[in-house]
Amino acid sequence: MSVATLTWPDWLPKVLFFRRRCPRCKSVQFKPGELRPYDGLLALFFLRPVRCKFCWRRFYWITLKGAE
């Protein structure tokens, strides 16, 4: 099995670690994402939801602020 065939499972949140750039469309413009029921739990791990302004893909950023 090659590494190229491995994909991120849909049920796991996609986290942008160091690069604040959308891996799909390469945009650097994001807006706060809508809150979902499990976002309060993820805020304990310093993850905040954001959404790309161009392709609308949802990600999490590691931040010192929790979900609002």
Residue pairs with C-beta under 8 A, 6 or more apart in sequence:
8 14
13 42
13 47
13 59
13 60
14 57
14 58
14 59
14 60
15 47
15 59
15 60
15 61
15 62
16 23
16 50
16 59
16 60
16 61
17 62
20 28
20 30
20 61
21 27
21 28
22 28
22 30
22 52
22 54
22 55
22 57
22 59
24 52
24 55
24 57
25 52
25 54
25 55
25 57
27 52
27 53
27 54
27 55
29 52
29 53
29 54
30 50
30 51
30 52
30 53
30 59
30 61
31 50
31 51
31 53
32 48
32 49
32 50
32 51
32 68
33 48
33 49
33 50
33 51
33 58
33 59
34 49
34 51
35 49
35 67
35 68
36 49
39 47
39 49
39 67
40 67
42 49
42 60
42 67
43 66
43 67
44 66
46 62
46 63
46 64
46 66
47 60
47 61
47 62
47 63
47 67
48 60
48 61
48 63
48 65
48 66
48 67
49 58
49 59
49 60
49 67
50 58
50 59
50 60
50 61
51 57
51 58
51 59
52 58
52 59
